[in-house]
Amino acid sequence: MKSDPLDPVFAALGNATRRLILDELRARPGITIAAVAEKFKMSGVAALKHVRILEDAGLIVTEKIGRERHLHFNATHIQLIYDRWTNEYSQFWTARMADMKERIEAGIAQRERAASPRNNTEKRKKYA
């Protein structure tokens, strides 16, 4: 089976700590690795390991300013995942819902025609 370009993204998102780091980057763009380590009560080495995985997956972009690396959330890959999974399925369900709507409306129209007073009068004349 061929590997998918989004495999690293899913692998990175598979870790709860990395998802929380992304939440933090979204809330505080430009924070440093040291700030991430402090926020999540982990060593700088552990924070750097998580950051590298997120960076390799394309989920964050780092900006080196002096000795510090500032981190920014990159939503591009999240959008690709969203588009891939929701567009295909939303088209499928939109088509099914449109079909269901047409069938329901056709059934309602048919019942209304059958129940109209004109049809009832004609039926009575026929059987009289």
MMTF fields as JSON, N, C-alpha, C and O atoms, coordinates in Angstrom:
{
  "mmtfVersion": "1.0.0",
  "mmtfProducer": "UNKNOWN",
  "numBonds": 511,
  "numAtoms": 512,
  "numGroups": 128,
  "numChains": 1,
  "numModels": 1,
  "chainsPerModel": [1],
  "groupsPerChain": [128],
  "chainIdList": ["A"],
  "bondAtomList": [4, 2, 8, 6, 12, 10, 16, 14, 20, 18, 24, 22, 28, 26, 32, 30, 36, 34, 40, 38, 44, 42, 48, 46, 52, 50, 56, 54, 60, 58, 64, 62, 68, 66, 72, 70, 76, 74, 80, 78, 84, 82, 88, 86, 92, 90, 96, 94, 100, 98, 104, 102, 108, 106, 112, 110, 116, 114, 120, 118, 124, 122, 128, 126, 132, 130, 136, 134, 140, 138, 144, 142, 148, 146, 152, 150, 156, 154, 160, 158, 164, 162, 168, 166, 172, 170, 176, 174, 180, 178, 184, 182, 188, 186, 192, 190, 196, 194, 200, 198, 204, 202, 208, 206, 212, 210, 216, 214, 220, 218, 224, 222, 228, 226, 232, 230, 236, 234, 240, 238, 244, 242, 248, 246, 252, 250, 256, 254, 260, 258, 264, 262, 268, 266, 272, 270, 276, 274, 280, 278, 284, 282, 288, 286, 292, 290, 296, 294, 300, 298, 304, 302, 308, 306, 312, 310, 316, 314, 320, 318, 324, 322, 328, 326, 332, 330, 336, 334, 340, 338, 344, 342, 348, 346, 352, 350, 356, 354, 360, 358, 364, 362, 368, 366, 372, 370, 376, 374, 380, 378, 384, 382, 388, 386, 392, 390, 396, 394, 400, 398, 404, 402, 408, 406, 412, 410, 416, 414, 420, 418, 424, 422, 428, 426, 432, 430, 436, 434, 440, 438, 444, 442, 448, 446, 452, 450, 456, 454, 460, 458, 464, 462, 468, 466, 472, 470, 476, 474, 480, 478, 484, 482, 488, 486, 492, 490, 496, 494, 500, 498, 504, 502, 508, 506],
  "bondOrderList": [1, 1, 1, 1, 1, 1, 1, 1, 1, 1, 1, 1, 1, 1, 1, 1, 1, 1, 1, 1, 1, 1, 1, 1, 1, 1, 1, 1, 1, 1, 1, 1, 1, 1, 1, 1, 1, 1, 1, 1, 1, 1, 1, 1, 1, 1, 1, 1, 1, 1, 1, 1, 1, 1, 1, 1, 1, 1, 1, 1, 1, 1, 1, 1, 1, 1, 1, 1, 1, 1, 1, 1, 1, 1, 1, 1, 1, 1, 1, 1, 1, 1, 1, 1, 1, 1, 1, 1, 1, 1, 1, 1, 1, 1, 1, 1, 1, 1, 1, 1, 1, 1, 1, 1, 1, 1, 1, 1, 1, 1, 1, 1, 1, 1, 1, 1, 1, 1, 1, 1, 1, 1, 1, 1, 1, 1, 1],
  "groupList": [{"groupName": "MET", "atomNameList": ["N", "CA", "C", "O"], "elementList": ["N", "C", "C", "O"], "formalChargeList": [0, 0, 0, 0], "bondAtomList": [1, 0, 2, 1, 3, 2], "bondOrderList": [1, 1, 2], "singleLetterCode": "M", "chemCompType": "L-PEPTIDE LINKING"}, {"groupName": "LYS", "atomNameList": ["N", "CA", "C", "O"], "elementList": ["N", "C", "C", "O"], "formalChargeList": [0, 0, 0, 0], "bondAtomList": [1, 0, 2, 1, 3, 2], "bondOrderList": [1, 1, 2], "singleLetterCode": "K", "chemCompType": "L-PEPTIDE LINKING"}, {"groupName": "SER", "atomNameList": ["N", "CA", "C", "O"], "elementList": ["N", "C", "C", "O"], "formalChargeList": [0, 0, 0, 0], "bondAtomList": [1, 0, 2, 1, 3, 2], "bondOrderList": [1, 1, 2], "singleLetterCode": "S", "chemCompType": "L-PEPTIDE LINKING"}, {"groupName": "ASP", "atomNameList": ["N", "CA", "C", "O"], "elementList": ["N", "C", "C", "O"], "formalChargeList": [0, 0, 0, 0], "bondAtomList": [1, 0, 2, 1, 3, 2], "bondOrderList": [1, 1, 2], "singleLetterCode": "D", "chemCompType": "L-PEPTIDE LINKING"}, {"groupName": "PRO", "atomNameList": ["N", "CA", "C", "O"], "elementList": ["N", "C", "C", "O"], "formalChargeList": [0, 0, 0, 0], "bondAtomList": [1, 0, 2, 1, 3, 2], "bondOrderList": [1, 1, 2], "singleLetterCode": "P", "chemCompType": "L-PEPTIDE LINKING"}, {"groupName": "LEU", "atomNameList": ["N", "CA", "C", "O"], "elementList": ["N", "C", "C", "O"], "formalChargeList": [0, 0, 0, 0], "bondAtomList": [1, 0, 2, 1, 3, 2], "bondOrderList": [1, 1, 2], "singleLetterCode": "L", "chemCompType": "L-PEPTIDE LINKING"}, {"groupName": "VAL", "atomNameList": ["N", "CA", "C", "O"], "elementList": ["N", "C", "C", "O"], "formalChargeList": [0, 0, 0, 0], "bondAtomList": [1, 0, 2, 1, 3, 2], "bondOrderList": [1, 1, 2], "singleLetterCode": "V", "chemCompType": "L-PEPTIDE LINKING"}, {"groupName": "PHE", "atomNameList": ["N", "CA", "C", "O"], "elementList": ["N", "C", "C", "O"], "formalChargeList": [0, 0, 0, 0], "bondAtomList": [1, 0, 2, 1, 3, 2], "bondOrderList": [1, 1, 2], "singleLetterCode": "F", "chemCompType": "L-PEPTIDE LINKING"}, {"groupName": "ALA", "atomNameList": ["N", "CA", "C", "O"], "elementList": ["N", "C", "C", "O"], "formalChargeList": [0, 0, 0, 0], "bondAtomList": [1, 0, 2, 1, 3, 2], "bondOrderList": [1, 1, 2], "singleLetterCode": "A", "chemCompType": "L-PEPTIDE LINKING"}, {"groupName": "GLY", "atomNameList": ["N", "CA", "C", "O"], "elementList": ["N", "C", "C", "O"], "formalChargeList": [0, 0, 0, 0], "bondAtomList": [1, 0, 2, 1, 3, 2], "bondOrderList": [1, 1, 2], "singleLetterCode": "G", "chemCompType": "PEPTIDE LINKING"}, {"groupName": "ASN", "atomNameList": ["N", "CA", "C", "O"], "elementList": ["N", "C", "C", "O"], "formalChargeList": [0, 0, 0, 0], "bondAtomList": [1, 0, 2, 1, 3, 2], "bondOrderList": [1, 1, 2], "singleLetterCode": "N", "chemCompType": "L-PEPTIDE LINKING"}, {"groupName": "THR", "atomNameList": ["N", "CA", "C", "O"], "elementList": ["N", "C", "C", "O"], "formalChargeList": [0, 0, 0, 0], "bondAtomList": [1, 0, 2, 1, 3, 2], "bondOrderList": [1, 1, 2], "singleLetterCode": "T", "chemCompType": "L-PEPTIDE LINKING"}, {"groupName": "ARG", "atomNameList": ["N", "CA", "C", "O"], "elementList": ["N", "C", "C", "O"], "formalChargeList": [0, 0, 0, 0], "bondAtomList": [1, 0, 2, 1, 3, 2], "bondOrderList": [1, 1, 2], "singleLetterCode": "R", "chemCompType": "L-PEPTIDE LINKING"}, {"groupName": "ILE", "atomNameList": ["N", "CA", "C", "O"], "elementList": ["N", "C", "C", "O"], "formalChargeList": [0, 0, 0, 0], "bondAtomList": [1, 0, 2, 1, 3, 2], "bondOrderList": [1, 1, 2], "singleLetterCode": "I", "chemCompType": "L-PEPTIDE LINKING"}, {"groupName": "GLU", "atomNameList": ["N", "CA", "C", "O"], "elementList": ["N", "C", "C", "O"], "formalChargeList": [0, 0, 0, 0], "bondAtomList": [1, 0, 2, 1, 3, 2], "bondOrderList": [1, 1, 2], "singleLetterCode": "E", "chemCompType": "L-PEPTIDE LINKING"}, {"groupName": "HIS", "atomNameList": ["N", "CA", "C", "O"], "elementList": ["N", "C", "C", "O"], "formalChargeList": [0, 0, 0, 0], "bondAtomList": [1, 0, 2, 1, 3, 2], "bondOrderList": [1, 1, 2], "singleLetterCode": "H", "chemCompType": "L-PEPTIDE LINKING"}, {"groupName": "GLN", "atomNameList": ["N", "CA", "C", "O"], "elementList": ["N", "C", "C", "O"], "formalChargeList": [0, 0, 0, 0], "bondAtomList": [1, 0, 2, 1, 3, 2], "bondOrderList": [1, 1, 2], "singleLetterCode": "Q", "chemCompType": "L-PEPTIDE LINKING"}, {"groupName": "TYR", "atomNameList": ["N", "CA", "C", "O"], "elementList": ["N", "C", "C", "O"], "formalChargeList": [0, 0, 0, 0], "bondAtomList": [1, 0, 2, 1, 3, 2], "bondOrderList": [1, 1, 2], "singleLetterCode": "Y", "chemCompType": "L-PEPTIDE LINKING"}, {"groupName": "TRP", "atomNameList": ["N", "CA", "C", "O"], "elementList": ["N", "C", "C", "O"], "formalChargeList": [0, 0, 0, 0], "bondAtomList": [1, 0, 2, 1, 3, 2], "bondOrderList": [1, 1, 2], "singleLetterCode": "W", "chemCompType": "L-PEPTIDE LINKING"}],
  "groupTypeList": [0, 1, 2, 3, 4, 5, 3, 4, 6, 7, 8, 8, 5, 9, 10, 8, 11, 12, 12, 5, 13, 5, 3, 14, 5, 12, 8, 12, 4, 9, 13, 11, 13, 8, 8, 6, 8, 14, 1, 7, 1, 0, 2, 9, 6, 8, 8, 5, 1, 15, 6, 12, 13, 5, 14, 3, 8, 9, 5, 13, 6, 11, 14, 1, 13, 9, 12, 14, 12, 15, 5, 15, 7, 10, 8, 11, 15, 13, 16, 5, 13, 17, 3, 12, 18, 11, 10, 14, 17, 2, 16, 7, 18, 11, 8, 12, 0, 8, 3, 0, 1, 14, 12, 13, 14, 8, 9, 13, 8, 16, 12, 14, 12, 8, 8, 2, 4, 12, 10, 10, 11, 14, 1, 12, 1, 1, 17, 8],
  "groupIdList": [1, 2, 3, 4, 5, 6, 7, 8, 9, 10, 11, 12, 13, 14, 15, 16, 17, 18, 19, 20, 21, 22, 23, 24, 25, 26, 27, 28, 29, 30, 31, 32, 33, 34, 35, 36, 37, 38, 39, 40, 41, 42, 43, 44, 45, 46, 47, 48, 49, 50, 51, 52, 53, 54, 55, 56, 57, 58, 59, 60, 61, 62, 63, 64, 65, 66, 67, 68, 69, 70, 71, 72, 73, 74, 75, 76, 77, 78, 79, 80, 81, 82, 83, 84, 85, 86, 87, 88, 89, 90, 91, 92, 93, 94, 95, 96, 97, 98, 99, 100, 101, 102, 103, 104, 105, 106, 107, 108, 109, 110, 111, 112, 113, 114, 115, 116, 117, 118, 119, 120, 121, 122, 123, 124, 125, 126, 127, 128],
  "secStructList": [7, 7, 7, 7, 6, 6, 2, 2, 2, 2, 2, 2, 2, 6, 1, 2, 2, 2, 2, 2, 2, 2, 2, 2, 2, 2, 2, 1, 6, 6, 3, 3, 2, 2, 2, 2, 2, 2, 2, 6, 6, 7, 7, 2, 2, 2, 2, 2, 2, 2, 2, 2, 2, 2, 2, 2, 6, 6, 1, 3, 3, 3, 3, 3, 3, 6, 6, 3, 3, 3, 3, 3, 3, 7, 6, 2, 2, 2, 2, 2, 2, 2, 0, 0, 0, 0, 0, 2, 2, 2, 2, 2, 2, 2, 2, 2, 2, 2, 2, 2, 2, 2, 2, 2, 2, 2, 2, 2, 2, 2, 2, 2, 2, 2, 2, 1, 2, 2, 2, 2, 2, 2, 2, 2, 2, 2, 2, 7],
  "xCoordList": [0.847, 0.0, 0.89, 1.862, 0.537, 1.311, 1.067, -0.028, 2.108, 1.914, 1.236, 1.421, 0.476, -0.271, 0.538, 1.134, 0.572, 1.311, 0.797, 1.51, -0.441, -1.0, -0.698, -1.082, -0.019, 0.315, 1.072, 0.73, 2.092, 2.786, 1.87, 2.051, 0.908, -0.026, -0.882, -1.045, -1.431, -2.24, -1.408, -1.887, -0.168, 0.711, 0.98, 0.949, 1.24, 1.495, 0.257, 0.356, -0.907, -2.156, -2.607, -3.514, -1.978, -2.339, -1.9, -2.285, -1.113, -0.613, -1.353, -1.416, -1.91, -2.719, -1.901, -2.408, -0.66, 0.174, 0.406, 0.36, 0.655, 0.876, -0.388, -0.309, -1.546, -2.793, -2.957, -3.409, -2.594, -2.669, -1.657, -1.941, -0.486, 0.507, -0.046, 0.119, -0.7, -1.306, -2.378, -2.476, -3.176, -4.182, -3.512, -3.991, -2.403, -1.674, -1.09, -1.13, -0.552, 0.01, -1.068, -0.83, -2.233, -3.341, -3.761, -4.096, -3.741, -4.14, -3.042, -3.324, -1.782, -0.652, 0.397, 1.465, 0.113, 1.074, 2.422, 2.488, 3.493, 4.826, 5.458, 6.533, 4.817, 5.442, 6.707, 6.88, 7.556, 8.838, 8.739, 7.788, 9.749, 9.809, 9.913, 9.32, 10.666, 10.783, 9.416, 9.112, 8.595, 7.25, 6.375, 5.566, 6.534, 5.783, 6.2, 5.354, 7.505, 8.018, 7.47, 7.058, 7.474, 6.968, 5.465, 4.999, 4.727, 3.268, 2.864, 1.934, 3.571, 3.199, 4.058, 4.007, 4.842, 5.657, 6.484, 6.414, 7.265, 8.142, 9.511, 9.665, 10.477, 11.821, 11.862, 11.002, 12.866, 13.051, 13.299, 12.874, 13.984, 14.257, 12.953, 12.75, 12.081, 10.785, 9.935, 9.298, 9.929, 9.154, 9.707, 8.944, 11.03, 11.657, 11.309, 11.095, 11.254, 10.879, 9.472, 9.249, 8.524, 7.151, 7.1, 6.397, 7.838, 7.859, 8.41, 7.874, 9.463, 10.044, 9.056, 8.962, 8.326, 7.324, 6.236, 5.818, 5.776, 4.75, 5.282, 4.561, 6.531, 7.146, 7.339, 7.062, 7.808, 7.995, 6.67, 6.637, 5.577, 4.249, 3.673, 2.634, 4.346, 3.86, 2.78, 2.115, 2.599, 1.538, 1.97, 1.133, 3.279, 3.771, 4.917, 5.568, 5.127, 6.233, 7.036, 6.477, 8.347, 9.186, 9.916, 10.271, 10.124, 10.821, 11.931, 11.669, 13.161, 14.293, 14.58, 14.858, 14.507, 14.819, 15.882, 15.6, 17.101, 18.209, 18.422, 18.595, 18.408, 18.595, 17.278, 17.272, 16.173, 14.859, 14.169, 14.331, 13.396, 12.543, 11.101, 10.583, 10.473, 9.077, 8.206, 8.521, 7.129, 6.299, 4.963, 4.351, 4.533, 3.259, 2.504, 3.081, 1.235, 0.36, 0.15, -0.099, 0.247, 0.005, -1.22, -1.135, -2.329, -3.598, -3.776, -4.801, -2.818, -2.961, -3.267, -4.188, -2.51, -2.719, -4.036, -4.666, -4.436, -5.738, -6.843, -7.807, -6.701, -7.683, -7.702, -8.77, -6.531, -6.468, -7.218, -7.944, -7.03, -7.74, -9.237, -10.021, -9.626, -11.043, -11.647, -12.701, -10.966, -11.477, -11.579, -12.571, -10.557, -10.535, -11.691, -12.349, -11.933, -12.94, -14.338, -15.302, -14.48, -15.833, -16.415, -17.605, -15.621, -16.172, -16.75, -17.862, -15.997, -16.479, -17.764, -18.724, -17.778, -18.952, -20.108, -21.27, -19.805, -20.901, -21.576, -22.791, -20.817, -21.426, -22.328, -23.435, -21.848, -22.635, -23.946, -25.018, -23.862, -25.068, -25.958, -27.179, -25.392, -26.212, -27.057, -28.242, -26.448, -27.203, -28.306, -29.425, -28.002, -29.008, -30.142, -31.308, -29.815, -30.841, -31.723, -32.936, -31.13, -31.92, -32.877, -34.034, -32.403, -33.242, -34.389, -35.538, -34.065, -35.093, -36.126, -37.324, -35.665, -36.57, -37.541, -38.742, -37.012, -37.861, -38.896, -40.063, -38.48, -39.412, -40.502, -41.675, -40.096, -41.081, -42.074, -43.284, -41.551, -42.435, -43.365, -44.53, -42.871, -43.715, -44.811, -45.957, -44.459, -45.449, -46.501, -47.684, -46.078, -47.017, -47.954, -49.163, -47.395, -48.226, -49.24, -50.394, -48.82, -49.725, -50.843, -51.999, -50.521, -51.547, -52.506, -53.709, -51.961, -52.815, -53.784, -54.948, -53.302, -54.188, -55.278, -56.439, -54.903, -55.869, -56.895, -58.04, -56.505, -57.399, -58.143, -58.925, -57.927, -58.575, -60.084, -60.515, -60.907, -62.369, -62.87, -63.849, -62.248, -62.669, -62.602, -63.522, -61.493, -61.345, -62.393, -62.909, -62.714, -63.717, -65.095, -65.848, -65.444, -66.734, -66.816, -67.836, -65.749, -65.736, -65.872, -66.537, -65.258, -65.345, -66.778, -67.287, -67.442, -68.814, -69.738, -70.623, -69.54, -70.364, -70.155, -71.1, -68.919, -68.593, -69.303, -69.788, -69.363, -69.943, -71.442, -72.063, -72.05, -73.463, -74.368, -75.589],
  "yCoordList": [-1.179, 0.0, 1.238, 1.326, 2.187, 3.421, 4.281, 4.302, 4.983, 5.891, 7.162, 7.574, 7.748, 8.957, 10.156, 10.076, 11.245, 12.426, 12.966, 13.69, 12.61, 13.086, 12.148, 12.439, 11.028, 10.099, 10.77, 10.542, 11.594, 12.263, 13.2, 13.377, 13.785, 14.685, 13.883, 14.266, 12.761, 11.922, 11.361, 11.274, 10.98, 10.455, 11.539, 11.267, 12.755, 13.854, 14.159, 14.419, 14.126, 14.43, 13.29, 13.462, 12.133, 10.977, 11.105, 10.283, 12.101, 12.29, 13.447, 14.549, 13.188, 14.2, 15.438, 16.556, 15.257, 16.4, 17.301, 18.526, 16.7, 17.515, 18.266, 19.401, 17.651, 18.376, 19.563, 20.628, 19.385, 20.494, 21.587, 22.775, 21.183, 22.175, 22.993, 24.212, 22.328, 23.061, 24.032, 25.156, 23.597, 24.5, 25.732, 26.855, 25.504, 26.614, 27.547, 28.767, 26.982, 27.816, 28.629, 29.756, 28.052, 28.778, 29.946, 31.023, 29.72, 30.768, 31.808, 32.982, 31.367, 32.274, 32.148, 31.578, 32.665, 32.556, 33.169, 34.227, 32.486, 33.024, 32.639, 33.14, 31.759, 31.376, 30.56, 30.017, 30.493, 29.802, 28.36, 27.971, 27.591, 26.205, 26.181, 25.323, 27.123, 27.2, 27.448, 26.877, 28.291, 28.565, 27.321, 27.062, 26.549, 25.296, 24.327, 23.701, 24.208, 23.317, 23.712, 22.86, 25.008, 25.504, 25.251, 24.79, 25.551, 25.395, 23.945, 23.682, 23.013, 21.611, 20.854, 19.627, 21.591, 21.009, 19.821, 18.711, 20.098, 19.076, 19.706, 20.926, 18.872, 19.39, 20.055, 19.825, 20.872, 21.519, 20.498, 20.693, 19.409, 18.352, 17.671, 17.397, 17.4, 16.773, 17.705, 17.269, 18.993, 19.967, 20.056, 20.12, 20.06, 20.127, 18.893, 19.0, 17.732, 16.497, 16.625, 16.297, 17.102, 17.288, 18.34, 18.165, 19.413, 20.489, 19.969, 20.289, 19.181, 18.643, 17.744, 17.796, 16.926, 16.049, 16.884, 16.601, 17.915, 18.803, 19.576, 19.796, 19.981, 20.724, 19.812, 20.222, 18.586, 17.63, 17.302, 17.031, 17.329, 17.059, 18.29, 18.207, 19.425, 20.649, 21.359, 22.256, 20.966, 21.57, 22.851, 23.644, 23.053, 24.311, 24.827, 24.085, 26.101, 26.767, 27.436, 28.07, 27.284, 27.917, 29.095, 29.089, 30.091, 31.306, 31.545, 31.749, 31.519, 31.719, 33.209, 33.896, 33.684, 35.076, 35.042, 34.733, 35.365, 35.266, 33.81, 32.949, 33.55, 32.171, 31.438, 30.241, 32.133, 31.528, 31.129, 31.759, 30.06, 29.64, 29.933, 29.417, 30.764, 31.116, 30.211, 29.954, 29.745, 28.734, 29.321, 30.129, 28.893, 29.352, 28.151, 27.289, 28.11, 27.042, 27.213, 28.325, 26.127, 26.14, 25.261, 24.035, 25.874, 25.137, 24.503, 23.87, 24.657, 24.162, 22.671, 22.25, 21.879, 20.429, 20.016, 19.043, 20.749, 20.481, 20.748, 19.988, 21.821, 22.148, 21.066, 20.709, 20.542, 19.468, 18.226, 17.585, 17.904, 16.754, 17.018, 16.16, 18.191, 18.562, 18.455, 17.848, 19.052, 19.026, 17.596, 17.224, 16.812, 15.439, 14.621, 13.892, 14.74, 13.876, 14.455, 13.702, 15.742, 16.293, 16.54, 16.301, 17.01, 17.297, 16.057, 16.087, 14.968, 13.731, 13.251, 12.897, 13.239, 12.739, 13.728, 13.322, 15.012, 15.978, 15.922, 16.097, 15.682, 15.531, 14.299, 14.341, 13.214, 11.985, 12.237, 11.896, 12.838, 13.049, 14.138, 14.064, 15.126, 16.162, 15.547, 15.855, 14.678, 14.005, 13.136, 13.122, 12.418, 11.548, 12.376, 11.993, 13.494, 14.351, 14.978, 15.091, 15.383, 15.961, 14.916, 15.224, 13.68, 12.592, 12.324, 12.152, 12.291, 12.053, 13.173, 12.916, 14.418, 15.568, 15.442, 15.663, 15.087, 14.935, 13.833, 13.999, 12.73, 11.611, 11.991, 11.669, 12.676, 13.087, 14.074, 13.944, 15.055, 16.046, 15.412, 15.798, 14.446, 13.751, 12.961, 12.93, 12.332, 11.576, 12.48, 12.141, 13.621, 14.585, 15.112, 15.204, 15.452, 15.963, 14.91, 15.237, 13.664, 12.583, 12.411, 12.229, 12.463, 12.338, 13.528, 13.371, 14.721, 15.908, 15.819, 16.2, 15.318, 15.158, 14.126, 14.313, 13.059, 12.007, 12.486, 12.034, 13.383, 13.854, 15.132, 15.635, 15.664, 16.924, 16.711, 15.632, 17.721, 17.597, 17.252, 16.516, 17.745, 17.463, 15.961, 15.381, 15.334, 13.892, 13.114, 12.11, 13.554, 12.867, 12.963, 11.989, 14.123, 14.302, 13.385, 12.734, 13.333, 12.482, 11.013, 10.251, 10.611, 9.219, 8.899, 7.821, 9.86, 9.608, 9.465, 8.609, 10.296, 10.205, 8.87, 8.264, 8.415, 7.168, 5.993, 5.091, 6.005, 4.877, 5.047, 4.135, 6.175, 6.423, 5.785, 5.909],
  "zCoordList": [0.0, 0.0, 0.0, 0.75, -0.855, -0.941, 0.289, 0.85, 0.689, 1.817, 1.311, 0.166, 2.165, 1.856, 2.36, 3.434, 1.626, 2.095, 3.431, 4.127, 3.788, 5.055, 6.219, 7.352, 5.966, 7.052, 8.196, 9.357, 7.914, 9.025, 9.821, 11.025, 9.153, 9.839, 10.813, 11.972, 10.33, 11.214, 12.36, 13.49, 12.076, 13.128, 14.18, 15.38, 13.724, 14.661, 15.492, 16.691, 14.854, 15.568, 16.472, 17.286, 16.332, 17.148, 18.591, 19.422, 18.909, 20.267, 20.93, 20.385, 22.108, 22.803, 23.17, 23.087, 23.569, 23.938, 22.731, 22.849, 21.576, 20.375, 19.977, 19.507, 20.158, 19.864, 20.8, 20.381, 22.056, 23.017, 22.665, 22.818, 22.198, 21.769, 20.606, 20.57, 19.659, 18.541, 19.035, 18.544, 20.003, 20.581, 21.18, 21.022, 21.866, 22.491, 21.427, 21.583, 20.356, 19.284, 18.579, 18.144, 18.476, 17.857, 18.742, 18.25, 20.053, 20.999, 21.197, 21.434, 21.097, 21.361, 20.25, 20.477, 19.071, 17.972, 18.339, 18.964, 17.941, 18.163, 19.49, 19.82, 20.264, 21.531, 21.242, 20.151, 22.219, 22.05, 22.543, 23.222, 22.178, 22.651, 24.173, 24.827, 24.735, 26.197, 26.836, 27.883, 26.218, 26.739, 26.647, 27.538, 25.569, 25.431, 26.535, 27.174, 26.752, 27.798, 29.169, 29.956, 29.436, 30.719, 30.856, 31.898, 29.817, 29.836, 30.108, 30.87, 29.477, 29.606, 30.612, 30.685, 31.38, 32.441, 31.931, 32.46, 30.885, 30.317, 30.089, 30.136, 29.847, 29.577, 28.209, 27.359, 28.021, 26.725, 25.625, 24.486, 25.962, 24.989, 24.566, 23.383, 25.521, 25.209, 24.351, 23.392, 24.703, 23.925, 22.506, 21.542, 22.379, 21.06, 20.226, 19.018, 20.862, 20.145, 19.563, 18.397, 20.37, 19.892, 18.777, 17.782, 18.951, 17.956, 16.632, 15.571, 16.684, 15.443, 14.702, 13.476, 15.445, 14.811, 14.158, 13.035, 14.862, 14.307, 13.108, 12.135, 13.179, 12.073, 10.858, 9.731, 11.076, 9.98, 9.29, 8.09, 10.063, 9.51, 8.81, 8.155, 8.949, 8.318, 9.109, 8.589, 10.366, 11.173, 11.862, 12.294, 11.966, 12.524, 11.666, 10.931, 11.792, 11.133, 12.243, 13.138, 12.17, 13.183, 12.56, 11.381, 13.384, 12.966, 13.979, 15.164, 13.509, 14.415, 14.547, 13.564, 15.764, 16.075, 17.167, 18.325, 16.774, 17.722, 18.099, 17.236, 19.377, 19.853, 20.044, 20.332, 19.889, 20.143, 18.849, 17.804, 18.959, 17.834, 18.213, 19.203, 17.416, 17.657, 16.786, 15.624, 17.358, 16.709, 16.262, 16.961, 15.08, 14.526, 13.971, 13.308, 14.246, 13.751, 12.251, 11.785, 11.493, 10.05, 9.783, 9.855, 9.481, 9.332, 7.955, 7.701, 7.08, 5.704, 5.656, 4.957, 6.387, 6.343, 7.004, 6.591, 8.012, 8.639, 7.618, 7.526, 6.86, 5.824, 4.743, 4.245, 4.377, 3.383, 3.872, 3.113, 5.138, 5.719, 5.701, 5.297, 6.134, 6.158, 4.757, 4.567, 3.788, 2.416, 1.891, 1.265, 2.149, 1.639, 2.183, 1.44, 3.458, 4.076, 4.028, 3.882, 4.142, 4.19, 2.817, 2.614, 1.861, 0.538, -0.116, -0.642, -0.086, -0.705, -0.049, -0.734, 1.283, 1.977, 1.946, 1.918, 1.951, 1.891, 0.527, 0.439, -0.538, -1.86, -1.882, -2.418, -1.301, -1.235, -0.497, -0.997, 0.696, 1.491, 0.911, 1.047, 0.282, -0.36, -1.465, -1.594, -2.258, -3.323, -2.729, -3.241, -1.665, -1.026, -0.426, -0.528, 0.191, 0.793, -0.287, -0.106, -1.395, -2.496, -3.049, -3.337, -3.2, -3.682, -2.696, -3.102, -1.414, -0.391, -0.398, -0.284, -0.532, -0.57, -1.75, -1.597, -2.922, -4.099, -3.892, -4.249, -3.327, -3.093, -2.091, -2.279, -1.031, -0.017, -0.623, -0.441, -1.341, -1.951, -2.977, -3.072, -3.745, -4.725, -4.004, -4.454, -2.898, -2.121, -1.501, -1.483, -0.999, -0.408, -1.488, -1.279, -2.632, -3.73, -4.165, -4.441, -4.226, -4.637, -3.61, -3.99, -2.327, -1.274, -1.31, -1.104, -1.573, -1.639, -2.816, -2.697, -3.947, -5.097, -4.788, -5.152, -4.128, -3.809, -2.797, -2.815, -1.926, -0.873, -1.247, -0.44, -2.425, -2.796, -2.909, -3.315, -2.559, -2.612, -4.008, -4.133, -5.037, -6.415, -6.685, -7.262, -6.258, -6.464, -5.67, -6.161, -4.463, -3.651, -4.291, -4.27, -4.862, -5.534, -6.746, -6.968, -7.525, -8.704, -8.318, -9.02, -7.227, -6.779, -6.377, -6.681, -5.675, -5.247, -6.455, -6.459, -7.476, -8.674, -9.355, -9.861, -9.367, -10.041, -9.381, -10.064, -8.05, -7.335, -7.085, -6.538, -7.463, -7.202, -8.228, -8.137]
}
